[in-house]
Amino acid sequence: MPPFRHIVAAVAPEAVAGSALRVARALADATGARLTSFSLADDVTPGGGVIGIEIPRFAESVEADLVVLPRMLVRGELLADAVTRRSRVPSLVVSPGQEDLSSWLIALDGSPRCPTVLSMVTPLVEALGATAVALTVEPGRTGETGTSDWHLTRTLQLSRTLEESVAGSSRVPSAVLTPLRVRHGDVVTEVLRERESLVATVLAIGSRPGGPPPPIPEGSMARRLVNDAPCIVLTVPL
């Protein structure tokens, strides 16, 4: 069964959502998925419901594999944050003018849930013929080169997970996702620095649904990256 059968994309004014819709079409063309566009006002919240609840509900009702969202404010709340902290369907957040899908940075936390992120990202990278680099950030002071035995073990396990993921793909050479890049310091800061260094056009991250409304808590790293990354962001619910 293909990993992507149905992609849904939010429709808003062209100046805001045009890039998101074009990215959704490019992904549908590359993966062979069916594309459904929906109006934020008419299809999802015609009665004025909570948009961060209604979009995930709509996506699940049509069995979507991916929701493509424009980066915009809706009723005073950032749409991407409202949806990704509630959705069990992966979301792709696109700002106006962001349509390049050729270079991916995959940020992995080293947890047992990393294969979930890789299983979502690898088929997209393959279908698009894109490049991808995997990164993990070890907690510690920025620029620090040493690491604890526990963190070293975690990173080695993550490297093996990456190698197994690559070995399971017939079209992704090992050079694409390995060796694993490792940074030390604040997770959000170092992920954004690596993205800037690579000039990556897409950032893929795992996210744990939940959390309070804005302001975003300091510890909500996925939510901070969705808001702060100056590129397309894919969030994979964990």
C-alpha positions as protocol buffer text, in pm:
chain_id: "A"
residue {
  index: 1
  type: MET
  ca { x: 0 y: 0 z: 0 }
}
residue {
  index: 2
  type: PRO
  ca { x: 148 y: 341 z: -92 }
}
residue {
  index: 3
  type: PRO
  ca { x: 251 y: 550 z: 211 }
}
residue {
  index: 4
  type: PHE
  ca { x: 68 y: 852 z: 71 }
}
residue {
  index: 5
  type: ARG
  ca { x: -281 y: 806 z: -63 }
}
residue {
  index: 6
  type: HIS
  ca { x: -453 y: 1131 z: 30 }
}
residue {
  index: 7
  type: ILE
  ca { x: -315 y: 1482 z: 87 }
}
residue {
  index: 8
  type: VAL
  ca { x: -539 y: 1767 z: 196 }
}
residue {
  index: 9
  type: ALA
  ca { x: -450 y: 2135 z: 163 }
}
residue {
  index: 10
  type: ALA
  ca { x: -607 y: 2443 z: 319 }
}
residue {
  index: 11
  type: VAL
  ca { x: -731 y: 2710 z: 80 }
}
residue {
  index: 12
  type: ALA
  ca { x: -712 y: 3075 z: 187 }
}
residue {
  index: 13
  type: PRO
  ca { x: -641 y: 3400 z: -5 }
}
residue {
  index: 14
  type: GLU
  ca { x: -381 y: 3344 z: -280 }
}
residue {
  index: 15
  type: ALA
  ca { x: -131 y: 3585 z: -127 }
}
residue {
  index: 16
  type: VAL
  ca { x: -126 y: 3374 z: 190 }
}
residue {
  index: 17
  type: ALA
  ca { x: -194 y: 3017 z: 80 }
}
residue {
  index: 18
  type: GLY
  ca { x: -83 y: 3004 z: -286 }
}
residue {
  index: 19
  type: SER
  ca { x: 257 y: 2852 z: -204 }
}
residue {
  index: 20
  type: ALA
  ca { x: 102 y: 2595 z: 29 }
}
residue {
  index: 21
  type: LEU
  ca { x: -138 y: 2478 z: -241 }
}
residue {
  index: 22
  type: ARG
  ca { x: 138 y: 2456 z: -503 }
}
residue {
  index: 23
  type: VAL
  ca { x: 356 y: 2255 z: -263 }
}
residue {
  index: 24
  type: ALA
  ca { x: 63 y: 2022 z: -198 }
}
residue {
  index: 25
  type: ARG
  ca { x: 19 y: 1971 z: -573 }
}
residue {
  index: 26
  type: ALA
  ca { x: 390 y: 1899 z: -615 }
}
residue {
  index: 27
  type: LEU
  ca { x: 377 y: 1638 z: -338 }
}
residue {
  index: 28
  type: ALA
  ca { x: 64 y: 1479 z: -483 }
}
residue {
  index: 29
  type: ASP
  ca { x: 225 y: 1462 z: -828 }
}
residue {
  index: 30
  type: ALA
  ca { x: 545 y: 1308 z: -687 }
}
residue {
  index: 31
  type: THR
  ca { x: 377 y: 1050 z: -465 }
}
residue {
  index: 32
  type: GLY
  ca { x: 69 y: 971 z: -674 }
}
residue {
  index: 33
  type: ALA
  ca { x: -156 y: 1072 z: -385 }
}
residue {
  index: 34
  type: ARG
  ca { x: -503 y: 1216 z: -428 }
}
residue {
  index: 35
  type: LEU
  ca { x: -522 y: 1588 z: -346 }
}
residue {
  index: 36
  type: THR
  ca { x: -821 y: 1751 z: -180 }
}
residue {
  index: 37
  type: SER
  ca { x: -832 y: 2122 z: -112 }
}
residue {
  index: 38
  type: PHE
  ca { x: -1058 y: 2263 z: 157 }
}
residue {
  index: 39
  type: SER
  ca { x: -1170 y: 2612 z: 250 }
}
residue {
  index: 40
  type: LEU
  ca { x: -1089 y: 2717 z: 603 }
}
residue {
  index: 41
  type: ALA
  ca { x: -1415 y: 2909 z: 627 }
}
residue {
  index: 42
  type: ASP
  ca { x: -1661 y: 2704 z: 420 }
}
residue {
  index: 43
  type: ASP
  ca { x: -1555 y: 2342 z: 461 }
}
residue {
  index: 44
  type: VAL
  ca { x: -1398 y: 2321 z: 806 }
}
residue {
  index: 45
  type: THR
  ca { x: -1543 y: 2588 z: 1036 }
}
residue {
  index: 46
  type: PRO
  ca { x: -1860 y: 2723 z: 874 }
}
residue {
  index: 47
  type: GLY
  ca { x: -2023 y: 2745 z: 1214 }
}
residue {
  index: 48
  type: GLY
  ca { x: -1731 y: 2920 z: 1379 }
}
residue {
  index: 49
  type: GLY
  ca { x: -1583 y: 2615 z: 1552 }
}
residue {
  index: 50
  type: VAL
  ca { x: -1232 y: 2599 z: 1694 }
}
residue {
  index: 51
  type: ILE
  ca { x: -1013 y: 2577 z: 1385 }
}
residue {
  index: 52
  type: GLY
  ca { x: -734 y: 2387 z: 1562 }
}
residue {
  index: 53
  type: ILE
  ca { x: -985 y: 2116 z: 1645 }
}
residue {
  index: 54
  type: GLU
  ca { x: -1189 y: 2117 z: 1325 }
}
residue {
  index: 55
  type: ILE
  ca { x: -898 y: 2083 z: 1080 }
}
residue {
  index: 56
  type: PRO
  ca { x: -759 y: 1766 z: 1247 }
}
residue {
  index: 57
  type: ARG
  ca { x: -1113 y: 1633 z: 1269 }
}
residue {
  index: 58
  type: PHE
  ca { x: -1168 y: 1701 z: 898 }
}
residue {
  index: 59
  type: ALA
  ca { x: -832 y: 1540 z: 806 }
}
residue {
  index: 60
  type: GLU
  ca { x: -916 y: 1226 z: 1000 }
}
residue {
  index: 61
  type: SER
  ca { x: -1268 y: 1210 z: 856 }
}
residue {
  index: 62
  type: VAL
  ca { x: -1133 y: 1196 z: 499 }
}
residue {
  index: 63
  type: GLU
  ca { x: -845 y: 961 z: 598 }
}
residue {
  index: 64
  type: ALA
  ca { x: -576 y: 1208 z: 500 }
}
residue {
  index: 65
  type: ASP
  ca { x: -210 y: 1109 z: 527 }
}
residue {
  index: 66
  type: LEU
  ca { x: -85 y: 1469 z: 526 }
}
residue {
  index: 67
  type: VAL
  ca { x: -231 y: 1815 z: 589 }
}
residue {
  index: 68
  type: VAL
  ca { x: -68 y: 2110 z: 410 }
}
residue {
  index: 69
  type: LEU
  ca { x: -120 y: 2442 z: 587 }
}
residue {
  index: 70
  type: PRO
  ca { x: -30 y: 2802 z: 505 }
}
residue {
  index: 71
  type: ARG
  ca { x: 162 y: 2988 z: 772 }
}
residue {
  index: 72
  type: MET
  ca { x: -95 y: 3247 z: 875 }
}
residue {
  index: 73
  type: LEU
  ca { x: -294 y: 3389 z: 1164 }
}
residue {
  index: 74
  type: VAL
  ca { x: -653 y: 3278 z: 1205 }
}
residue {
  index: 75
  type: ARG
  ca { x: -865 y: 3451 z: 1468 }
}
residue {
  index: 76
  type: GLY
  ca { x: -550 y: 3581 z: 1631 }
}
residue {
  index: 77
  type: GLU
  ca { x: -380 y: 3241 z: 1658 }
}
residue {
  index: 78
  type: LEU
  ca { x: -104 y: 3096 z: 1441 }
}
residue {
  index: 79
  type: LEU
  ca { x: -279 y: 2829 z: 1235 }
}
residue {
  index: 80
  type: ALA
  ca { x: 19 y: 2592 z: 1234 }
}
residue {
  index: 81
  type: ASP
  ca { x: 47 y: 2588 z: 1612 }
}
residue {
  index: 82
  type: ALA
  ca { x: -329 y: 2552 z: 1662 }
}
residue {
  index: 83
  type: VAL
  ca { x: -336 y: 2245 z: 1435 }
}
residue {
  index: 84
  type: THR
  ca { x: -7 y: 2068 z: 1507 }
}
residue {
  index: 85
  type: ARG
  ca { x: -55 y: 2064 z: 1885 }
}
residue {
  index: 86
  type: ARG
  ca { x: -385 y: 1881 z: 1837 }
}
residue {
  index: 87
  type: SER
  ca { x: -347 y: 1678 z: 1517 }
}
residue {
  index: 88
  type: ARG
  ca { x: -274 y: 1307 z: 1485 }
}
residue {
  index: 89
  type: VAL
  ca { x: -220 y: 1357 z: 1110 }
}
residue {
  index: 90
  type: PRO
  ca { x: 123 y: 1485 z: 993 }
}
residue {
  index: 91
  type: SER
  ca { x: 123 y: 1852 z: 892 }
}
residue {
  index: 92
  type: LEU
  ca { x: 335 y: 2048 z: 645 }
}
residue {
  index: 93
  type: VAL
  ca { x: 353 y: 2421 z: 718 }
}
residue {
  index: 94
  type: VAL
  ca { x: 437 y: 2652 z: 427 }
}
residue {
  index: 95
  type: SER
  ca { x: 502 y: 3027 z: 427 }
}
residue {
  index: 96
  type: PRO
  ca { x: 436 y: 3246 z: 121 }
}
residue {
  index: 97
  type: GLY
  ca { x: 723 y: 3204 z: -127 }
}
residue {
  index: 98
  type: GLN
  ca { x: 844 y: 2874 z: 21 }
}
residue {
  index: 99
  type: GLU
  ca { x: 804 y: 2612 z: -253 }
}
residue {
  index: 100
  type: ASP
  ca { x: 1147 y: 2442 z: -271 }
}
residue {
  index: 101
  type: LEU
  ca { x: 1133 y: 2078 z: -154 }
}
residue {
  index: 102
  type: SER
  ca { x: 1482 y: 1978 z: -266 }
}
residue {
  index: 103
  type: SER
  ca { x: 1681 y: 1984 z: 60 }
}
residue {
  index: 104
  type: TRP
  ca { x: 1562 y: 1825 z: 388 }
}
residue {
  index: 105
  type: LEU
  ca { x: 1695 y: 1840 z: 742 }
}
residue {
  index: 106
  type: ILE
  ca { x: 1551 y: 1567 z: 967 }
}
residue {
  index: 107
  type: ALA
  ca { x: 1583 y: 1648 z: 1337 }
}
residue {
  index: 108
  type: LEU
  ca { x: 1571 y: 1335 z: 1555 }
}
residue {
  index: 109
  type: ASP
  ca { x: 1561 y: 1320 z: 1934 }
}
residue {
  index: 110
  type: GLY
  ca { x: 1713 y: 973 z: 1971 }
}
residue {
  index: 111
  type: SER
  ca { x: 1399 y: 825 z: 2126 }
}
residue {
  index: 112
  type: PRO
  ca { x: 1241 y: 493 z: 2021 }
}
residue {
  index: 113
  type: ARG
  ca { x: 989 y: 703 z: 1823 }
}
residue {
  index: 114
  type: CYS
  ca { x: 1248 y: 814 z: 1566 }
}
residue {
  index: 115
  type: PRO
  ca { x: 1151 y: 540 z: 1316 }
}
residue {
  index: 116
  type: THR
  ca { x: 805 y: 699 z: 1302 }
}
residue {
  index: 117
  type: VAL
  ca { x: 960 y: 1020 z: 1167 }
}
residue {
  index: 118
  type: LEU
  ca { x: 1186 y: 833 z: 927 }
}
residue {
  index: 119
  type: SER
  ca { x: 899 y: 622 z: 791 }
}
residue {
  index: 120
  type: MET
  ca { x: 714 y: 941 z: 704 }
}
residue {
  index: 121
  type: VAL
  ca { x: 1007 y: 1135 z: 560 }
}
residue {
  index: 122
  type: THR
  ca { x: 1190 y: 869 z: 358 }
}
residue {
  index: 123
  type: PRO
  ca { x: 910 y: 807 z: 103 }
}
residue {
  index: 124
  type: LEU
  ca { x: 880 y: 1183 z: 46 }
}
residue {
  index: 125
  type: VAL
  ca { x: 1254 y: 1226 z: -4 }
}
residue {
  index: 126
  type: GLU
  ca { x: 1256 y: 930 z: -242 }
}
residue {
  index: 127
  type: ALA
  ca { x: 955 y: 1050 z: -443 }
}
residue {
  index: 128
  type: LEU
  ca { x: 1090 y: 1404 z: -475 }
}
residue {
  index: 129
  type: GLY
  ca { x: 1448 y: 1301 z: -554 }
}
residue {
  index: 130
  type: ALA
  ca { x: 1554 y: 1533 z: -273 }
}
residue {
  index: 131
  type: THR
  ca { x: 1860 y: 1530 z: -49 }
}
residue {
  index: 132
  type: ALA
  ca { x: 1828 y: 1469 z: 324 }
}
residue {
  index: 133
  type: VAL
  ca { x: 2052 y: 1505 z: 627 }
}
residue {
  index: 134
  type: ALA
  ca { x: 1971 y: 1372 z: 974 }
}
residue {
  index: 135
  type: LEU
  ca { x: 2063 y: 1564 z: 1289 }
}
residue {
  index: 136
  type: THR
  ca { x: 2044 y: 1504 z: 1662 }
}
residue {
  index: 137
  type: VAL
  ca { x: 2124 y: 1757 z: 1932 }
}
residue {
  index: 138
  type: GLU
  ca { x: 2281 y: 1646 z: 2258 }
}
residue {
  index: 139
  type: PRO
  ca { x: 2187 y: 1865 z: 2555 }
}
residue {
  index: 140
  type: GLY
  ca { x: 2475 y: 2075 z: 2683 }
}
residue {
  index: 141
  type: ARG
  ca { x: 2646 y: 2406 z: 2632 }
}
residue {
  index: 142
  type: THR
  ca { x: 2651 y: 2539 z: 2277 }
}
residue {
  index: 143
  type: GLY
  ca { x: 2977 y: 2447 z: 2106 }
}
residue {
  index: 144
  type: GLU
  ca { x: 3060 y: 2178 z: 2362 }
}
residue {
  index: 145
  type: THR
  ca { x: 3231 y: 1877 z: 2203 }
}
residue {
  index: 146
  type: GLY
  ca { x: 3213 y: 1624 z: 2486 }
}
residue {
  index: 147
  type: THR
  ca { x: 2910 y: 1419 z: 2580 }
}
residue {
  index: 148
  type: SER
  ca { x: 2801 y: 1182 z: 2856 }
}
residue {
  index: 149
  type: ASP
  ca { x: 2814 y: 805 z: 2821 }
}
residue {
  index: 150
  type: TRP
  ca { x: 2432 y: 799 z: 2820 }
}
residue {
  index: 151
  type: HIS
  ca { x: 2409 y: 1050 z: 2537 }
}
residue {
  index: 152
  type: LEU
  ca { x: 2684 y: 871 z: 2344 }
}
residue {
  index: 153
  type: THR
  ca { x: 2491 y: 543 z: 2370 }
}
residue {
  index: 154
  type: ARG
  ca { x: 2174 y: 717 z: 2254 }
}
residue {
  index: 155
  type: THR
  ca { x: 2351 y: 865 z: 1952 }
}
residue {
  index: 156
  type: LEU
  ca { x: 2506 y: 531 z: 1856 }
}
residue {
  index: 157
  type: GLN
  ca { x: 2165 y: 366 z: 1873 }
}
residue {
  index: 158
  type: LEU
  ca { x: 2019 y: 643 z: 1658 }
}
residue {
  index: 159
  type: SER
  ca { x: 2297 y: 594 z: 1402 }
}
residue {
  index: 160
  type: ARG
  ca { x: 2208 y: 225 z: 1378 }
}
residue {
  index: 161
  type: THR
  ca { x: 1840 y: 316 z: 1334 }
}
residue {
  index: 162
  type: LEU
  ca { x: 1935 y: 543 z: 1045 }
}
residue {
  index: 163
  type: GLU
  ca { x: 2149 y: 275 z: 884 }
}
residue {
  index: 164
  type: GLU
  ca { x: 1863 y: 25 z: 909 }
}
residue {
  index: 165
  type: SER
  ca { x: 1624 y: 279 z: 756 }
}
residue {
  index: 166
  type: VAL
  ca { x: 1855 y: 339 z: 464 }
}
residue {
  index: 167
  type: ALA
  ca { x: 1918 y: -33 z: 417 }
}
residue {
  index: 168
  type: GLY
  ca { x: 1543 y: -87 z: 390 }
}
residue {
  index: 169
  type: SER
  ca { x: 1514 y: 153 z: 98 }
}
residue {
  index: 170
  type: SER
  ca { x: 1608 y: 54 z: -253 }
}
residue {
  index: 171
  type: ARG
  ca { x: 1645 y: 413 z: -374 }
}
residue {
  index: 172
  type: VAL
  ca { x: 1815 y: 607 z: -95 }
}
residue {
  index: 173
  type: PRO
  ca { x: 2196 y: 564 z: -82 }
}
residue {
  index: 174
  type: SER
  ca { x: 2357 y: 559 z: 261 }
}
residue {
  index: 175
  type: ALA
  ca { x: 2522 y: 895 z: 194 }
}
residue {
  index: 176
  type: VAL
  ca { x: 2183 y: 1065 z: 200 }
}
residue {
  index: 177
  type: LEU
  ca { x: 2093 y: 1002 z: 563 }
}
residue {
  index: 178
  type: THR
  ca { x: 2423 y: 891 z: 715 }
}
residue {
  index: 179
  type: PRO
  ca { x: 2647 y: 968 z: 888 }
}
residue {
  index: 180
  type: LEU
  ca { x: 2430 y: 1126 z: 1153 }
}
residue {
  index: 181
  type: ARG
  ca { x: 2516 y: 1487 z: 1232 }
}
residue {
  index: 182
  type: VAL
  ca { x: 2550 y: 1570 z: 1601 }
}
residue {
  index: 183
  type: ARG
  ca { x: 2536 y: 1912 z: 1766 }
}
residue {
  index: 184
  type: HIS
  ca { x: 2552 y: 2012 z: 2133 }
}
residue {
  index: 185
  type: GLY
  ca { x: 2352 y: 2280 z: 2312 }
}
residue {
  index: 186
  type: ASP
  ca { x: 1999 y: 2413 z: 2309 }
}
residue {
  index: 187
  type: VAL
  ca { x: 1792 y: 2196 z: 2077 }
}
residue {
  index: 188
  type: VAL
  ca { x: 1598 y: 2472 z: 1901 }
}
residue {
  index: 189
  type: THR
  ca { x: 1904 y: 2695 z: 1859 }
}
residue {
  index: 190
  type: GLU
  ca { x: 2121 y: 2417 z: 1719 }
}
residue {
  index: 191
  type: VAL
  ca { x: 1856 y: 2280 z: 1483 }
}
residue {
  index: 192
  type: LEU
  ca { x: 1806 y: 2628 z: 1337 }
}
residue {
  index: 193
  type: ARG
  ca { x: 2183 y: 2676 z: 1305 }
}
residue {
  index: 194
  type: GLU
  ca { x: 2219 y: 2346 z: 1121 }
}
residue {
  index: 195
  type: ARG
  ca { x: 1931 y: 2436 z: 891 }
}
residue {
  index: 196
  type: GLU
  ca { x: 2099 y: 2767 z: 812 }
}
residue {
  index: 197
  type: SER
  ca { x: 2436 y: 2598 z: 756 }
}
residue {
  index: 198
  type: LEU
  ca { x: 2285 y: 2346 z: 513 }
}
residue {
  index: 199
  type: VAL
  ca { x: 2042 y: 2597 z: 359 }
}
residue {
  index: 200
  type: ALA
  ca { x: 1781 y: 2326 z: 404 }
}
residue {
  index: 201
  type: THR
  ca { x: 1444 y: 2414 z: 255 }
}
residue {
  index: 202
  type: VAL
  ca { x: 1241 y: 2164 z: 461 }
}
residue {
  index: 203
  type: LEU
  ca { x: 1273 y: 2079 z: 831 }
}
residue {
  index: 204
  type: ALA
  ca { x: 1116 y: 1752 z: 947 }
}
residue {
  index: 205
  type: ILE
  ca { x: 1052 y: 1698 z: 1317 }
}
residue {
  index: 206
  type: GLY
  ca { x: 855 y: 1473 z: 1548 }
}
residue {
  index: 207
  type: SER
  ca { x: 595 y: 1639 z: 1769 }
}
residue {
  index: 208
  type: ARG
  ca { x: 393 y: 1532 z: 2068 }
}
residue {
  index: 209
  type: PRO
  ca { x: 37 y: 1662 z: 2044 }
}
residue {
  index: 210
  type: GLY
  ca { x: -89 y: 1860 z: 2340 }
}
residue {
  index: 211
  type: GLY
  ca { x: 15 y: 2163 z: 2534 }
}
residue {
  index: 212
  type: PRO
  ca { x: -145 y: 2489 z: 2637 }
}
residue {
  index: 213
  type: PRO
  ca { x: -242 y: 2775 z: 2405 }
}
residue {
  index: 214
  type: PRO
  ca { x: 25 y: 3041 z: 2331 }
}
residue {
  index: 215
  type: PRO
  ca { x: 250 y: 3174 z: 2464 }
}
residue {
  index: 216
  type: ILE
  ca { x: 447 y: 2863 z: 2379 }
}
residue {
  index: 217
  type: PRO
  ca { x: 627 y: 2709 z: 2680 }
}
residue {
  index: 218
  type: GLU
  ca { x: 1007 y: 2712 z: 2667 }
}
residue {
  index: 219
  type: GLY
  ca { x: 1019 y: 2332 z: 2675 }
}
residue {
  index: 220
  type: SER
  ca { x: 789 y: 2283 z: 2376 }
}
residue {
  index: 221
  type: MET
  ca { x: 1070 y: 2244 z: 2125 }
}
residue {
  index: 222
  type: ALA
  ca { x: 863 y: 2117 z: 1832 }
}
residue {
  index: 223
  type: ARG
  ca { x: 614 y: 2402 z: 1867 }
}
residue {
  index: 224
  type: ARG
  ca { x: 897 y: 2656 z: 1887 }
}
residue {
  index: 225
  type: LEU
  ca { x: 1054 y: 2515 z: 1571 }
}
residue {
  index: 226
  type: VAL
  ca { x: 721 y: 2525 z: 1384 }
}
residue {
  index: 227
  type: ASN
  ca { x: 695 y: 2892 z: 1472 }
}
residue {
  index: 228
  type: ASP
  ca { x: 1060 y: 2996 z: 1432 }
}
residue {
  index: 229
  type: ALA
  ca { x: 1203 y: 2795 z: 1141 }
}
residue {
  index: 230
  type: PRO
  ca { x: 1233 y: 3010 z: 826 }
}
residue {
  index: 231
  type: CYS
  ca { x: 1150 y: 2720 z: 598 }
}
residue {
  index: 232
  type: ILE
  ca { x: 882 y: 2460 z: 526 }
}
residue {
  index: 233
  type: VAL
  ca { x: 825 y: 2246 z: 837 }
}
residue {
  index: 234
  type: LEU
  ca { x: 690 y: 1890 z: 846 }
}
residue {
  index: 235
  type: THR
  ca { x: 561 y: 1774 z: 1185 }
}
residue {
  index: 236
  type: VAL
  ca { x: 507 y: 1403 z: 1248 }
}
residue {
  index: 237
  type: PRO
  ca { x: 290 y: 1322 z: 1552 }
}
residue {
  index: 238
  type: LEU
  ca { x: 458 y: 1083 z: 1793 }
}
